[in-house]
Amino acid sequence: MSVQDQIDRYIDEQPPAKRAELADLHRRILGLSPGARLWFLDGRNDQGKVVTNPNIGYGDGAIHYANGETRDFYRVGLSANTAGISVYIIGLEDKAFLARTYGPRLGKAKVTGYCVRFRSLKDVDLGVLEEMIATHMGAATAA
């Protein structure tokens, strides 16, 4: 199954309201970065155990581990969770960057070092969310 087929299936499996919002965000992210590589992680580790929610990923980046190892990974991630939707900004060195730069303008969202969580798209300022995603997708290196 192709990555796009996995993404479509994941979105289609969501409850109707969340399905519509995930599909809308997926279209918006593709519009902001149309040539971006797509990823789909099913949330399972190498042993097949579920360790996280499935994620749709966009772009090419890397994760740098404390032990010096590096792994190819996406730059922006999108995931449904029990409380709503999460957008992940991967590769930020400054863990206060998202909260400081976007938090006050985003609306009703919880902002951590690399994640923005919200219940519904109506709770956040979509212009600010798109600015955050576009800036990170366009960055030559992570902030």
SERO-4910 file (N, C-alpha, C, O; in steps of 0.05 Angstrom, whole numbers):
BEGIN
 pado doro    nc1    nc2    nc3   cac1   cac2   cac3    cc1    cc2    cc3    oc1    oc2    oc3
  Met    A     17    -24      0      0      0      0     18     25      0     37     26     15
  Ser    A     11     44    -17     28     68    -19     24     86      6      5     82     21
  Val    A     42    104     10     41    123     32     15    139     30      1    142     50
  Gln    A      8    148      6    -17    164      3    -41    146     10    -60    156     22
  Asp    A    -41    121      2    -63    103      9    -65    100     39    -87     99     50
  Gln    A    -43     97     53    -43     95     82    -54    120     95    -69    118    114
  Ile    A    -46    143     85    -56    169     95    -86    171     91   -101    178    109
  Asp    A    -95    164     67   -124    166     61   -140    147     80   -161    155     90
  Arg    A   -129    123     84   -143    104    101   -144    114    130   -165    113    143
  Tyr    A   -122    125    139   -121    136    167   -141    158    170   -156    159    190
  Ile    A   -142    177    152   -161    199    153   -190    188    152   -207    197    168
  Asp    A   -195    170    134   -222    159    130   -232    144    155   -256    142    160
  Glu    A   -213    133    171   -221    117    195   -228    135    219   -238    124    239
  Gln    A   -225    161    217   -231    179    239   -261    185    240   -275    182    220
  Pro    A   -271    192    264   -299    201    266   -304    224    247   -285    239    241
  Pro    A   -328    228    238   -334    248    217   -323    276    221   -310    287    203
  Ala    A   -327    288    245   -317    315    249   -286    316    248   -275    334    236
  Lys    A   -273    297    261   -244    297    261   -234    290    233   -213    301    225
  Arg    A   -247    273    219   -240    266    191   -239    291    174   -220    295    159
  Ala    A   -260    307    176   -261    331    160   -239    351    167   -227    363    149
  Glu    A   -233    353    192   -211    372    200   -184    362    193   -167    377    184
  Leu    A   -179    336    196   -153    324    187   -150    327    157   -128    335    148
  Ala    A   -171    322    142   -169    324    113   -164    353    105   -148    359     87
  Asp    A   -177    372    119   -172    401    114   -143    408    120   -130    422    104
  Leu    A   -133    400    143   -105    406    150    -86    393    130    -66    405    122
  His    A    -91    368    122    -74    354    103    -73    370     77    -51    374     66
  Arg    A    -96    379     67    -97    395     42    -81    421     46    -66    429     28
  Arg    A    -85    434     69    -71    459     74    -40    456     74    -26    471     62
  Ile    A    -31    434     87     -2    430     89      9    423     61     30    433     54
  Leu    A     -5    407     46      4    401     19      4    427      2     21    430    -15
  Gly    A    -15    445      6    -16    470     -8      8    488     -1     18    503    -18
  Leu    A     16    487     24     38    503     33     65    493     24     84    508     20
  Ser    A     66    467     19     91    454     11     85    431     -8     88    408     -1
  Pro    A     77    438    -33     66    418    -51     85    395    -59     76    373    -65
  Gly    A    111    400    -59    130    380    -67    141    363    -43    159    347    -47
  Ala    A    130    368    -20    141    355      4    138    324      3    118    314     -6
  Arg    A    158    311     13    156    282     16    135    276     37    133    289     57
  Leu    A    118    255     32     98    246     50    108    222     65    122    204     54
  Trp    A    101    220     91    108    198    108     82    188    121     63    203    124
  Phe    A     82    163    129     60    153    147     73    134    166     85    114    159
  Leu    A     70    140    192     79    122    213     55    112    227     37    127    236
  Asp    A     53     85    229     29     73    241     28     72    271      9     63    283
  Gly    A     49     82    284     50     84    313     61     59    327     61     57    351
  Arg    A     71     40    311     82     15    322    113     16    322    125     27    303
  Asn    A    125      4    342    154      2    343    163    -22    327    147    -35    314
  Asp    A    189    -28    327    200    -50    312    189    -78    319    190    -96    303
  Gln    A    178    -80    343    166   -105    353    136   -107    347    123   -126    354
  Gly    A    125    -86    334     97    -86    327     79    -76    349     54    -77    346
  Lys    A     90    -66    371     75    -56    393     67    -27    388     84    -11    380
  Val    A     42    -20    394     33      8    390     45     25    413     41     20    436
  Val    A     61     45    405     75     62    424     67     92    421     73    108    438
  Thr    A     52     99    400     44    126    396     20    126    376     14    106    364
  Asn    A      7    149    374    -14    152    354     -1    152    326     21    161    323
  Pro    A    -16    142    306     -6    144    279     -1    173    271    -14    191    281
  Asn    A     18    178    253     26    205    245     28    206    215     39    188    202
  Ile    A     19    229    204     24    236    176     48    255    177     47    274    193
  Gly    A     68    251    161     91    268    161     95    282    135     87    272    114
  Tyr    A    107    305    136    112    322    112    140    332    112    150    342    132
  Gly    A    154    330     89    180    341     86    202    322     95    197    300    104
  Asp    A    227    331     91    250    316     98    266    331    119    272    355    116
  Gly    A    272    317    141    288    329    162    304    306    175    308    285    164
  Ala    A    313    311    199    328    291    214    323    295    244    317    317    253
  Ile    A    325    273    258    324    274    287    353    268    296    365    249    287
  His    A    363    285    314    389    282    325    386    272    354    375    286    371
  Tyr    A    397    249    360    395    237    387    419    245    404    440    252    393
  Ala    A    415    244    430    436    252    449    462    236    445    484    245    451
  Asn    A    459    210    436    482    193    433    497    198    407    516    184    401
  Gly    A    488    219    392    502    226    368    490    214    342    498    222    320
  Glu    A    472    196    345    460    183    322    439    203    309    428    220    323
  Thr    A    435    199    284    416    215    268    398    197    253    407    176    243
  Arg    A    373    204    250    354    188    235    338    206    217    329    228    226
  Asp    A    334    198    192    316    214    174    288    214    185    279    194    196
  Phe    A    275    237    183    248    239    194    235    262    180    247    277    165
  Tyr    A    209    266    185    195    288    172    199    314    188    209    314    210
  Arg    A    191    336    176    194    363    188    169    371    204    170    383    225
  Val    A    146    364    192    120    370    205    103    345    206    102    330    186
  Gly    A     90    340    228     73    317    231     45    325    239     40    346    250
  Leu    A     26    307    232     -2    312    238    -14    286    249     -9    265    238
  Ser    A    -29    288    271    -39    264    284    -66    271    298    -69    292    309
  Ala    A    -84    251    296   -109    253    312   -103    241    340    -87    222    342
  Asn    A   -115    251    360   -113    240    387   -140    240    400   -159    251    388
  Thr    A   -143    229    423   -169    227    436   -181    255    442   -206    257    441
  Ala    A   -165    275    446   -175    301    453   -177    320    429   -189    341    431
  Gly    A   -167    312    406   -168    330    383   -147    323    362   -145    300    352
  Ile    A   -130    343    356   -109    341    335    -83    352    346    -83    371    361
  Ser    A    -61    339    337    -34    349    344    -19    355    319    -21    340    299
  Val    A     -5    377    319     14    384    297     42    384    310     46    398    330
  Tyr    A     60    369    298     87    367    309    107    382    291    106    380    266
  Ile    A    124    398    303    145    412    289    171    399    298    180    403    321
  Ile    A    183    384    281    206    367    288    233    381    283    236    395    263
  Gly    A    251    377    301    278    387    298    284    414    310    306    425    306
  Leu    A    266    424    326    272    450    339    292    446    362    288    428    379
  Glu    A    313    462    362    332    461    384    323    477    408    327    469    431
  Asp    A    310    499    403    299    516    424    271    507    432    252    512    417
  Lys    A    269    494    454    243    482    462    222    502    470    199    495    474
  Ala    A    230    528    473    211    549    479    202    564    454    185    582    456
  Phe    A    214    558    431    209    573    407    180    573    399    169    595    394
  Leu    A    166    550    398    138    550    389    121    566    408    105    582    399
  Ala    A    123    561    434    107    576    453    112    606    452     93    622    453
  Arg    A    137    614    449    144    642    449    135    655    423    124    677    423
  Thr    A    139    642    401    134    654    374    105    652    366     94    671    354
  Tyr    A     92    630    371     64    626    361     43    623    383     20    630    378
  Gly    A     51    615    407     32    609    428     12    631    433    -13    626    434
  Pro    A     21    656    438      2    677    444    -18    683    422    -39    695    427
  Arg    A    -11    676    397    -28    683    374    -45    659    364    -63    663    348
  Leu    A    -40    635    374    -53    611    363    -82    608    371    -98    597    356
  Gly    A    -89    617    395   -116    612    404   -116    591    426    -97    589    441
  Lys    A   -137    575    426   -140    554    447   -125    529    439   -136    510    428
  Ala    A    -99    530    445    -81    507    438    -61    504    461    -53    523    474
  Lys    A    -53    479    465    -31    473    484     -6    471    467     -4    455    448
  Val    A     14    487    474     39    488    459     62    478    476     67    488    498
  Thr    A     75    456    467     99    446    482    123    451    465    123    467    446
  Gly    A    145    438    471    170    442    457    169    437    427    184    450    412
  Tyr    A    153    418    419    151    411    390    123    405    381    120    396    358
  Cys    A    103    408    398     76    400    391     56    422    398     57    436    418
  Val    A     36    424    380     13    442    384    -12    424    383    -18    411    363
  Arg    A    -26    423    406    -50    407    408    -74    425    412    -74    445    426
  Phe    A    -96    417    398   -121    432    401   -144    413    395   -141    393    382
  Arg    A   -168    421    406   -192    404    403   -202    405    374   -209    384    363
  Ser    A   -204    429    363   -216    433    337   -203    456    322   -192    474    335
  Leu    A   -205    456    296   -194    478    280   -207    504    287   -195    525    285
  Lys    A   -232    504    296   -246    529    303   -233    542    328   -239    565    334
  Asp    A   -217    526    343   -205    537    367   -178    551    362   -168    565    380
  Val    A   -168    549    338   -142    561    332   -144    580    309   -162    579    292
  Asp    A   -125    599    308   -122    617    286   -108    603    263    -84    598    265
  Leu    A   -123    596    242   -111    580    220    -89    595    206    -70    582    196
  Gly    A    -90    621    205    -68    637    193    -42    633    208    -21    631    195
  Val    A    -43    634    234    -19    630    251     -9    601    248     15    597    246
  Leu    A    -28    582    248    -20    554    245     -6    549    218     14    536    217
  Glu    A    -17    561    197     -5    558    171     22    572    170     41    562    157
  Glu    A     25    596    182     50    610    184     71    592    197     94    590    187
  Met    A     64    580    219     83    562    234     92    539    216    115    533    215
  Ile    A     73    526    203     79    503    186     96    512    162    116    499    156
  Ala    A     87    533    148    102    542    125    130    550    131    149    544    116
  Thr    A    134    564    154    160    573    162    178    549    167    201    548    158
  His    A    168    529    180    185    505    186    190    488    161    212    478    158
  Met    A    170    485    145    173    470    120    193    483    102    208    470     87
  Gly    A    194    510    102    212    524     84    240    529     96    257    538     81
  Ala    A    243    522    121    269    527    134    290    508    122    285    484    120
  Ala    A    313    519    115    335    502    106    345    484    128    353    461    124
  Thr    A    345    495    152    352    480    176    332    486    197    320    508    197
  Ala    A    328    468    215    308    472    236    317    495    254    340    500    259
  Ala    A    296    509    264    302    533    281    314    523    308    320    539    325
***
